[in-house]
């Protein structure tokens, strides 16, 4: 049996540095303690293009070097927006007890018994090298722009999946020959499997995804190590189809090494694989990823409800996000300071309010009416309001002085003017349109 640690989606950057380095450093320590025979990073080691002098590059290189002192390391090219081409080249130069192989092209690479990497000249080995312990079939992230330029943008989505399916079937012969020699066979790639679940619980069902489980199983590798999706999940094959020829097969995402966004579901960690030519198994080794908590109110935030959640869940050291939705006229009733006080003890608090704008209802053609009274009647009809109280208010304003209206109000005589007119914002401008706030 060969034991391997698979890490994925490290996303080192200035923004993610604390989370990524804490979790990956722990994972490297754990892998060394477990005495793994090899380590695989299945893409997206960085979050975006980084300057060589940035702390994130130094921390990532330090951990890769620590791994290379213990065992051979394979790093796969990930998404181009996260790892621009050439980003991983410098890791080939890290001096360690064992080499770091950067898989930035489609091809196969063998791991020798003395911990060295032997890469194929083309996309596969025509003849397996001697002295191997395991065979890796590597498919880095696909540059869909190149595919689109070749076959056209409208056909690119289907073409990527079709060509990858053909490529994966092409690896089957080499993997079959390797298992016949008693070698472990592993596929490594970075992309989306049709039907997988994102870290936010969304099924990834579209025509532009790179893989299907059937295409991956067709490569006849015992283990297929995937990166890109931040949620751990697995597919197994062994009861139908290729069972007699390929044996027990597993496809798995370890998920991201840490929790980089709010709302991410599932545990975070790395995969510890154990496999040979006929058997494969793995376990998820958790990392100390940060804990996030989402608190959502459909309306105005309820401080009592917020306190209840805090008491029930506990927020010490957690990253808390509170979301709510209120109408524009109620936005001043949201007490952010009080919420911040209730959430004291959290490592981070994000308050995100959604304001529903005021909607004004208007009557078509109202500006063409001659008198303000006619405009009120048309507007009242369109909004299903009673016109008479409004007309009474309008008459009072037109026939009485402000002093007389004020005097009648102070004397306790009902005069339907101030409150109603203030709410309706009526104006004597002949071109204005009366409006009601909802």
C-alpha positions as CSV (number, residue, x, y, z in Angstrom):
1,X,0.0,0.0,0.0
2,X,1.1,3.5,-0.8
3,X,-0.1,6.4,1.5
4,X,-0.6,9.8,0.0
5,X,-1.9,13.1,1.3
6,X,-4.1,15.2,-1.1
7,X,-4.4,18.9,-0.5
8,X,-6.4,21.3,-2.7
9,X,-7.6,24.8,-3.1
10,X,-5.1,26.5,-0.7
11,X,-5.9,29.9,-2.1
12,X,-2.9,31.7,-0.5
13,X,-3.2,35.5,-0.8
14,X,-3.0,38.5,1.4
15,X,-6.7,38.3,2.1
16,X,-6.7,34.6,2.9
17,X,-3.2,34.4,4.5
18,X,-4.2,33.8,8.1
19,X,-6.8,31.1,7.3
20,X,-4.8,29.4,4.5
21,X,-1.5,29.3,6.4
22,X,-3.0,28.1,9.7
23,X,-4.9,25.3,8.0
24,X,-2.2,24.2,5.5
25,X,0.5,24.4,8.1
26,X,-1.6,22.1,10.3
27,X,-2.2,19.7,7.4
28,X,1.5,19.5,6.5
29,X,2.3,18.8,10.2
30,X,-0.4,16.1,10.2
31,X,0.8,14.5,6.9
32,X,4.4,14.3,8.2
33,X,3.3,12.8,11.4
34,X,1.3,10.2,9.5
35,X,4.4,9.4,7.5
36,X,2.8,9.7,4.0
37,X,4.8,8.4,1.0
38,X,3.8,11.3,-1.3
39,X,1.8,14.5,-1.4
40,X,-0.4,15.9,-4.1
41,X,-1.7,19.5,-4.3
42,X,-4.6,19.3,-6.8
43,X,-4.7,23.0,-8.0
44,X,-5.3,26.6,-6.8
45,X,-2.4,26.9,-4.5
46,X,-2.8,30.6,-4.8
47,X,-5.9,32.8,-5.0
48,X,-4.6,35.2,-7.7
49,X,-1.4,36.5,-9.2
50,X,1.1,37.3,-6.4
51,X,4.3,39.2,-6.2
52,X,7.3,37.1,-5.4
53,X,8.1,39.2,-2.3
54,X,4.6,38.9,-0.8
55,X,4.2,37.1,2.5
56,X,1.7,34.7,1.0
57,X,4.4,33.4,-1.4
58,X,6.9,33.0,1.3
59,X,4.5,31.1,3.6
60,X,3.3,28.8,0.8
61,X,6.9,28.0,-0.3
62,X,7.9,27.3,3.3
63,X,5.2,24.7,3.7
64,X,5.9,23.1,0.3
65,X,9.6,22.9,1.2
66,X,8.7,21.2,4.5
67,X,6.7,18.6,2.6
68,X,9.5,18.1,0.1
69,X,11.9,17.4,3.0
70,X,9.6,14.5,4.0
71,X,8.2,13.1,0.7
72,X,7.9,13.7,-3.0
73,X,5.4,16.4,-3.9
74,X,3.2,16.8,-7.0
75,X,1.6,20.2,-7.7
76,X,-1.1,20.6,-10.4
77,X,-1.9,23.7,-12.4
78,X,-5.2,25.1,-11.2
79,X,-7.7,27.6,-12.5
80,X,-5.8,30.3,-14.6
81,X,-7.5,33.2,-12.8
82,X,-6.2,31.8,-9.5
83,X,-2.8,30.5,-10.8
84,X,-1.7,32.4,-13.9
85,X,0.5,30.2,-16.1
86,X,4.0,30.0,-14.7
87,X,3.0,30.7,-11.1
88,X,4.1,27.2,-10.0
89,X,7.3,27.1,-11.9
90,X,9.4,28.4,-9.1
91,X,8.4,25.5,-6.9
92,X,10.4,23.2,-9.1
93,X,13.5,25.0,-7.8
94,X,12.9,24.4,-4.2
95,X,15.7,22.4,-2.8
96,X,14.5,19.5,-0.6
97,X,15.2,15.9,0.2
98,X,12.7,15.0,-2.4
99,X,11.7,16.7,-5.7
100,X,8.7,18.8,-6.4
101,X,7.0,18.0,-9.7
102,X,4.8,20.7,-11.3
103,X,2.2,19.2,-13.6
104,X,1.3,22.2,-15.9
105,X,0.6,20.1,-19.0
106,X,-1.3,17.0,-19.8
107,X,0.8,13.9,-19.2
108,X,1.7,11.0,-17.0
109,X,4.3,10.9,-14.4
110,X,5.7,7.9,-12.5
111,X,6.8,7.8,-8.8
112,X,9.9,5.6,-8.4
113,X,10.7,3.5,-5.4
114,X,13.4,5.9,-4.3
115,X,11.0,8.9,-4.4
116,X,11.8,10.4,-7.8
117,X,9.5,11.6,-10.5
118,X,9.7,10.4,-14.1
119,X,7.6,12.4,-16.6
120,X,6.3,11.2,-20.0
121,X,7.5,13.1,-23.0
122,X,4.1,13.1,-24.6
123,X,0.6,12.9,-23.1
124,X,1.1,9.4,-21.9
125,X,3.8,6.7,-21.5
126,X,4.1,4.4,-24.6
127,X,6.1,2.1,-22.3
128,X,6.2,2.2,-18.6
129,X,9.6,3.0,-17.0
130,X,11.1,0.4,-14.7
131,X,11.2,0.8,-11.0
132,X,7.9,2.6,-10.5
133,X,5.8,2.5,-7.4
134,X,2.8,4.5,-8.7
135,X,1.6,6.0,-11.9
136,X,-0.1,9.4,-12.1
137,X,-2.2,10.7,-15.0
138,X,-2.3,14.5,-14.8
139,X,-4.9,16.8,-16.4
140,X,-4.3,20.4,-15.4
141,X,-7.1,23.0,-15.6
142,X,-8.3,23.4,-19.2
143,X,-7.9,26.8,-20.9
144,X,-11.4,27.2,-22.3
145,X,-10.4,30.3,-24.2
146,X,-8.0,28.2,-26.4
147,X,-10.8,25.7,-27.0
148,X,-13.2,28.5,-28.0
149,X,-10.6,30.0,-30.4
150,X,-10.3,26.6,-32.0
151,X,-13.8,25.4,-32.3
152,X,-15.8,28.6,-31.8
153,X,-17.4,30.0,-28.7
154,X,-20.8,28.4,-29.2
155,X,-19.2,24.9,-29.4
156,X,-16.6,25.3,-26.7
157,X,-18.6,24.1,-23.7
158,X,-19.4,20.7,-25.4
159,X,-16.0,20.4,-27.0
160,X,-14.2,20.6,-23.7
161,X,-16.1,17.7,-22.1
162,X,-15.9,15.6,-25.3
163,X,-12.2,16.0,-25.7
164,X,-11.5,15.3,-22.1
165,X,-13.6,12.2,-22.2
166,X,-11.6,10.9,-25.1
167,X,-8.3,11.8,-23.3
168,X,-9.3,10.0,-20.1
169,X,-10.3,6.9,-22.1
170,X,-6.8,7.1,-23.6
171,X,-5.2,6.7,-20.2
172,X,-7.0,3.4,-19.6
173,X,-4.4,1.3,-21.4
174,X,-1.4,2.7,-19.4
175,X,-3.3,2.3,-16.1
176,X,-4.3,-1.2,-17.0
177,X,-0.7,-2.1,-17.7
178,X,0.5,-0.4,-14.5
179,X,-2.0,-2.4,-12.4
180,X,-0.8,-5.6,-14.1
181,X,2.7,-4.8,-12.7
182,X,1.2,-4.2,-9.2
183,X,1.4,-0.4,-9.4
184,X,-1.1,2.0,-7.8
185,X,-2.8,4.2,-10.4
186,X,-3.9,7.8,-9.7
187,X,-5.6,10.5,-11.7
188,X,-5.1,14.1,-10.8
189,X,-7.2,17.0,-12.3
190,X,-8.8,20.3,-11.6
191,X,-12.3,21.0,-12.7
192,X,-16.1,20.5,-12.1
193,X,-17.9,17.2,-12.2
194,X,-21.4,17.3,-13.5
195,X,-23.8,17.0,-10.6
196,X,-21.4,17.8,-7.8
197,X,-22.4,20.1,-5.0
198,X,-20.8,23.5,-4.4
199,X,-19.7,24.6,-0.9
200,X,-22.9,26.6,-0.7
201,X,-25.1,23.6,-1.4
202,X,-25.8,24.4,-5.1
203,X,-25.8,21.5,-7.6
204,X,-23.4,22.1,-10.5
205,X,-25.5,20.9,-13.4
206,X,-24.6,22.7,-16.6
207,X,-23.2,22.0,-20.1
208,X,-19.9,23.8,-19.5
209,X,-18.5,21.5,-16.8
210,X,-15.4,19.5,-17.6
211,X,-16.1,16.0,-16.3
212,X,-18.7,13.4,-15.8
213,X,-18.2,10.5,-13.3
214,X,-18.4,8.1,-16.2
215,X,-15.6,9.8,-18.1
216,X,-13.4,9.8,-15.0
217,X,-14.0,6.2,-14.2
218,X,-13.2,5.4,-17.8
219,X,-9.5,6.4,-17.2
220,X,-9.4,3.2,-15.0
221,X,-7.3,4.8,-12.3
222,X,-7.9,3.5,-8.8
223,X,-8.1,7.0,-7.3
224,X,-9.0,10.2,-9.0
225,X,-7.9,13.2,-7.0
226,X,-9.8,16.4,-8.0
227,X,-9.6,20.0,-7.1
228,X,-11.6,23.2,-7.7
229,X,-14.9,22.5,-5.7
230,X,-14.5,23.6,-2.1
231,X,-16.8,20.9,-0.7
232,X,-15.6,17.4,0.1
233,X,-17.5,14.7,-1.8
234,X,-16.8,11.3,-3.3
235,X,-18.1,8.9,-5.9
236,X,-17.3,5.2,-5.9
237,X,-17.4,2.5,-8.6
238,X,-17.0,-1.2,-8.1
239,X,-20.3,-3.0,-8.5
240,X,-21.0,-2.6,-12.2
241,X,-19.3,-1.7,-15.5
242,X,-15.5,-1.7,-15.2
243,X,-15.4,-3.7,-12.0
244,X,-13.6,-6.8,-13.5
245,X,-11.0,-4.7,-15.3
246,X,-10.5,-1.7,-13.0
247,X,-11.5,-2.9,-9.6
248,X,-12.6,-0.6,-6.9
249,X,-12.4,3.1,-8.0
250,X,-12.8,6.4,-6.1
251,X,-13.3,10.0,-7.3
252,X,-13.0,12.6,-4.6
253,X,-12.7,16.3,-3.8
254,X,-11.0,17.0,-0.5
255,X,-12.6,20.5,-0.6
256,X,-10.7,23.7,0.2
257,X,-8.1,23.5,3.0
258,X,-9.9,26.3,4.9
259,X,-13.2,28.2,5.1
260,X,-12.7,31.3,3.0
261,X,-16.3,32.5,2.6
262,X,-19.4,32.8,4.6
263,X,-22.1,30.2,4.1
264,X,-19.7,27.4,3.1
265,X,-21.1,24.0,4.1
266,X,-19.3,20.8,5.1
267,X,-16.0,20.0,6.9
268,X,-12.6,21.3,5.8
269,X,-9.5,19.3,5.5
270,X,-7.3,17.1,3.4
271,X,-7.6,13.5,2.2
272,X,-5.3,10.7,3.4
273,X,-5.3,8.0,0.7
274,X,-4.1,4.4,1.0
275,X,-4.1,2.3,-2.2
276,X,-2.5,-0.4,-4.3
277,X,-3.3,-2.1,-7.6
278,X,-6.5,-3.6,-6.3
279,X,-7.7,-1.5,-3.3
280,X,-8.3,2.1,-2.5
281,X,-9.5,3.9,0.6
282,X,-9.3,7.3,2.1
283,X,-10.2,9.4,5.1
284,X,-10.8,13.1,5.5
285,X,-8.4,14.7,8.0
286,X,-10.0,17.9,9.3
287,X,-8.1,21.2,9.6
288,X,-8.7,23.9,12.2
289,X,-10.8,26.0,9.7
290,X,-12.5,29.1,11.1
291,X,-16.2,28.8,12.1
292,X,-18.7,31.0,10.4
293,X,-22.2,31.7,11.4
294,X,-25.0,33.2,9.3
295,X,-27.9,34.9,11.0
296,X,-30.7,36.0,8.7
297,X,-33.8,38.1,9.4
298,X,-36.6,38.3,6.9
299,X,-37.5,41.8,8.2
300,X,-36.1,44.2,10.8
301,X,-33.4,42.6,13.0
302,X,-34.8,41.3,16.3
303,X,-32.4,41.8,19.1
304,X,-34.1,39.3,21.3
305,X,-33.9,36.7,18.5
306,X,-30.2,37.6,18.0
307,X,-29.4,37.1,21.7
308,X,-31.2,33.7,21.5
309,X,-29.0,32.6,18.6
310,X,-25.9,33.8,20.3
311,X,-26.8,31.8,23.5
312,X,-27.6,28.7,21.5
313,X,-24.7,28.7,19.0
314,X,-22.0,30.5,20.9
315,X,-19.9,33.0,19.0
316,X,-16.6,33.1,20.8
317,X,-14.0,33.2,18.0
318,X,-16.6,32.7,15.3
319,X,-17.0,34.8,12.2
320,X,-20.6,36.1,12.2
321,X,-22.6,37.6,9.4
322,X,-26.0,39.1,10.1
323,X,-28.4,39.8,7.2
324,X,-31.8,41.5,7.1
325,X,-34.3,43.1,4.8
326,X,-36.2,46.3,5.6
327,X,-38.3,48.9,3.8
328,X,-36.6,52.2,3.1
329,X,-38.8,54.1,5.6
330,X,-37.8,51.6,8.4
331,X,-34.1,51.7,7.8
332,X,-33.5,54.2,10.7
333,X,-35.0,51.7,13.1
334,X,-32.1,49.2,12.7
335,X,-29.7,49.6,15.6
336,X,-26.3,48.5,14.4
337,X,-24.5,49.5,17.6
338,X,-26.8,47.3,19.6
339,X,-26.2,44.3,17.3
340,X,-22.5,44.9,17.6
341,X,-22.7,44.9,21.4
342,X,-24.7,41.6,21.4
343,X,-22.1,40.0,19.1
344,X,-19.1,41.0,21.2
345,X,-16.7,38.0,21.4
346,X,-16.9,37.2,17.7
347,X,-13.7,37.2,15.7
348,X,-15.4,39.2,13.0
349,X,-18.9,40.7,12.5
350,X,-20.4,41.7,9.2
351,X,-23.7,43.5,9.2
352,X,-25.4,43.4,5.8
353,X,-28.8,45.1,5.4
354,X,-30.9,45.0,2.2
355,X,-33.0,48.1,1.8
356,X,-36.2,47.7,-0.2
357,X,-36.7,51.1,-2.0
358,X,-40.0,53.0,-1.9
359,X,-42.3,52.2,-4.8
360,X,-44.5,55.1,-6.0
361,X,-47.8,54.3,-7.7
362,X,-48.7,56.7,-10.5
363,X,-51.8,57.0,-12.7
364,X,-51.3,57.1,-16.5
365,X,-52.4,60.4,-18.1
366,X,-52.8,62.2,-14.8
367,X,-50.6,65.2,-15.9
368,X,-53.1,66.0,-18.7
369,X,-56.0,66.7,-16.4
370,X,-56.9,70.3,-15.8
371,X,-57.8,70.5,-12.1
372,X,-56.1,69.1,-9.1
373,X,-59.4,67.6,-7.9
374,X,-59.7,65.6,-11.1
375,X,-56.1,64.3,-10.6
376,X,-56.9,63.2,-7.1
377,X,-60.0,61.3,-8.3
378,X,-58.0,59.5,-11.0
379,X,-55.1,58.7,-8.7
380,X,-57.5,57.4,-6.0
381,X,-59.2,55.1,-8.6
382,X,-55.9,53.6,-9.7
383,X,-54.7,53.0,-6.1
384,X,-58.1,51.9,-4.8
385,X,-58.2,54.7,-2.3
386,X,-61.3,56.6,-1.1
387,X,-61.3,60.0,-2.9
388,X,-63.8,61.9,-0.8
389,X,-61.5,62.4,2.3
390,X,-58.8,63.6,0.0
391,X,-61.2,66.0,-1.8
392,X,-62.4,67.4,1.6
393,X,-58.8,68.1,2.6
394,X,-58.2,69.8,-0.8
395,X,-61.3,71.9,-0.3
396,X,-60.2,72.9,3.2
397,X,-56.8,74.0,1.9
398,X,-58.3,76.0,-1.0
399,X,-61.0,77.8,1.0
400,X,-59.4,78.5,4.4
401,X,-56.3,80.4,5.5
402,X,-53.5,78.5,7.3
403,X,-54.3,80.5,10.5
404,X,-58.0,79.4,10.4
405,X,-57.0,75.8,9.9
406,X,-54.6,76.0,12.8
407,X,-57.1,77.7,15.0
408,X,-59.8,75.0,14.3
409,X,-57.2,72.3,15.0
410,X,-56.2,73.8,18.3
411,X,-59.8,74.1,19.3
412,X,-60.3,70.4,18.7
413,X,-62.5,70.7,15.6
414,X,-61.7,67.9,13.1
415,X,-60.2,69.3,10.0
416,X,-58.9,66.7,7.6
417,X,-55.8,68.5,6.4
418,X,-52.4,68.2,7.9
419,X,-51.9,64.5,8.6
420,X,-53.6,63.3,5.4
421,X,-51.9,65.9,3.2
422,X,-48.5,65.2,4.7
423,X,-48.8,61.5,4.0
424,X,-50.0,62.0,0.5
425,X,-47.6,64.8,-0.4
426,X,-50.2,66.6,-2.5
427,X,-49.1,69.7,-4.4
428,X,-50.8,72.5,-6.2
429,X,-48.4,72.1,-9.1
430,X,-50.7,71.3,-12.1
431,X,-48.0,69.2,-13.6
432,X,-47.2,67.1,-10.5
433,X,-48.6,63.7,-10.0
434,X,-50.0,62.7,-6.5
435,X,-48.2,59.7,-5.1
436,X,-48.6,57.2,-2.3
437,X,-45.7,55.7,-0.4
438,X,-45.9,52.0,0.2
